[in-house]
Amino acid sequence: MVTGAGTMLNVATILVGSGIGVLLGHRLPQRTREVVTDGLGLVTLLVAALSAAAVLDPELVEAVGADAPVLIVLGAVLVGGIAGSLLRIEDRLEGVGAAIRSRLPRRVAGGDAIEQRHRFVEGFVTASLVFCVGPLTVLGSLDDGLGRGIDKLALKATLDGFASIAFAASLGWGVAASAVAVLVVQGSLTVLGALLGDLLPDAHLSALTATGGLLLVGVSMRLLRIRPVPVADLLPALVVAPLIVQVVVAAR
């Protein structure tokens, strides 16, 4: 199997799913599209809970102690959130979405300019976060780079394909643009895996997975229109979590 095939498959399913979703979306009433988005929010919340449960993994507890895992996730979110807000990651991601939309032909963008811009950017940001924040993104990309196969990314590609149909039906072409974010993030992780080999011990990976699950809660809150949590600003927490685990392990 060619290295990177999993990511390319993922990108293809997102593009195809988005096209189907846009075609369906024009035929669905607004209330139906809102219900679809709410359903995606609830499913995202379920996935978030399953991922966050990694904070209880025996490998993590054994490495850092029974009381430390939750504190590690807390520290990662706080430090990562401060770093991300200073770097203005959320604003930059929205800027990327706006830049992509500005290059689309008017017949694709369509409608009222301000409303369509907001819808496109929201679709891009929300879908990018859902598709890029999660254990399958990291684990699958690293496995691909390490030559272990694309099973995890094939599963993710299938899930993302169906999710992109629902997202695009509600949020439009911005969802298709998220394929760019998926290509960059997963492609980078695949290359990193190919160059560096096994990067993270099980304990460090559990901390990363639990932190990613918590960030997905923020994504679900956006989908459910509870609060527009700036999840992109919290993304550095995914890097900080394994680092804190290493510090704790070294200090014990």
Secondary structure by P-SEA (a helix, b strand, c coil): cccaaaaaaaaaaaaaaaaaaaaaaaaccaaaaaaaaaaaaaaaaaaaaaaacccccaaaaaacccccaaaaaaaaaaaaaaaaaaaaaaaaaaaaaaaaaaacccccccccaaaaaaaaaaaaaaaaaaacccaaaaaaaaaaaacccaaaaaaaaaaaaaaaaaaaaccccccccaaaaaaaaaaaaaaaaacccccccaaaaaaaaaaaaaaaaaaaaaaacccccccccccaaaaaaaaaaaaaaaac
